[in-house]
Amino acid sequence: MEVVIEKLPDIRVAAVREIGPYNTSAPQAWKQLSLWIAKNGLLSRHSIFLGLRHDPTITPEDQLRYDAAVSISAEMDNSGIARELFVPGGEFAMYTHKGSYNTLNEAWEKLYWKWLPTSGRTPADQPNIEIYLSDTNFSADKEIITRLLLPLQPI
């Protein structure tokens, strides 16, 4: 598992939250956010698509929070379905996963249970981040690229 430590800035995003198991909450959140993005014309070639996940090993499955998010450059009106959030920057363990979204949980488990114990690092109390780099309309499952970002406490 090839993991690199990256320092990243804060990111302003518009996000839609759903609660429940990730296999149902994530698609629901993305459906709502996609409609909101189209309605508000916010998509640009600079847009970054992120998923914010909470640790499923300490949160009951029916209470898991998932935020589907897209980067934005300016303040937004929080009266609609999406709300503005700031994803805190800092140091992250970054792993690039290639393959189906169905195998993301396995990749997270490897990051937590294989890499982290030998890294000398401690996770920060923040949501894990997935950055989606592939357009799934044009990518086969085995070619989907997702960047996993595990927030770390400063040394």
N, C-alpha and C positions, 0 to 999 in steps of 0.2 A: 504494500500500500504506500503510494508516494504522496506524502503530505508536506506542504510548505506552510510556513508561518508568514502571514501577510498583515500589514497594517492598513486598514481601510478607513475612509472618512465616514461621517454621518451621511445618511441618505434620506432625503425627504420623499415620502411615498403617499399614494392614495391606496387605501386598503379596504377590503371587505372581509369581515371575520365570520367564520362558521365554527360551530362547536360539535364535537363528536368524533368518531373514528375517522382517521385521515382518509381512508379509501372512499368515504362518502362526503366528508366535510370539504376536502380540497376541491373536488370537481364542482360542488355547489358554489363555493366561493369564487372559483374562476369563471363560472357561467355568469354570475351576477356582475363581477368586475368587468368582464369582457363587454357586456351590454352597456355598462356605465361608461367605459372608455370610448366605445363607439358613439354613444349619445353625446358625450362631451368633447369629442374630437381631440383627445389627448395623446394619441399615439404618434411617436416620431421615430426617426431612425436611431435616436439616442436613448430611447426607452429601455429600461432594465426591468425585467420581470422577476419578482422574488416571491418566495413562500416563506412565511415565518411559522416555525413549528415549536411546540413546547415538548419537553422531555416525556415521552410516553412511559418511561420506566418509573416515574414518580407521580404521574397524573393518571387518574382512572380514564379508560378509553372514552367513556361517554362525556367526559369533561375536557377532553383535549381541545385546545384552541388552535385554529389554523387561519392565518391571514394571507389571502392572495393580494399581492401588491404590485404596483407599477411606479417607477420613479417619476417624480414631477419636479418642475423647476420653480414653481411659484406657489404661494398660498392658495388654498382652495376653500370652497364653501362646504362646510361639514354637514349641511342639512339633508343631503341625499343619502344613498345607500353606502357610499364610500366615505371614509374619514381620513383626514391627514394624520400621518404618523411620522416620527423621526426614528429611523433605525440607527441605533447608536453605533458609531465606529469603534475602532480599537484594534487589538490583535486578534487574529482568527487563525485556526488551523484550517487550511483549505485543501480539499480533496476533490479532484475532478472525476466524476462518475460517468461512465459511458454505458448506456443500456436503458432498458425499460424503467419507467417510473415505478413499476411493480417491484423492482429490486432496490429501491432507495432505502427502505428500512434495513435491509441487510448491510448496505454500505454504511449507514449511520451506526449500526451495531459494531461493525469492524472499527470505525473511527473511535467509538467510545471504549470498546472492550479490548481491542488489540493495540491501537496506536496510543491512546491517551495514557494508559498505565505506565508505559515505558518512555513517555515524552518528558516527564518532569514538569508538566504543566497542569493547571487546574482550570476547569471550565468556569466561565463567568455566569452569573445569574441573569441570563438574557436568553431570548428565544434563539434556536438554531435557525440558520438561514439557508435556503436553497435558491440559487440563481439559475434560471432556466435559459440556456443558451441556444436551444434548438427550436425550430418551428415544427411542431409535431404534425402539421398538415403535410409536410414535405420530407419528414425523416422517418425511417423505419425504426421500430422499437429499439433494436440493437445499436442504432446510431445516435440516439438521443444523448445530448451532453448536458449534465447538470453539475454545477459547482456547489459543493457542500461546505458551509462555513460554520465552524464550531467556535463560538466566542470564548476567548481565553482571558483569565485574570492577568493583570500586569505582573511581571516578575519583580 
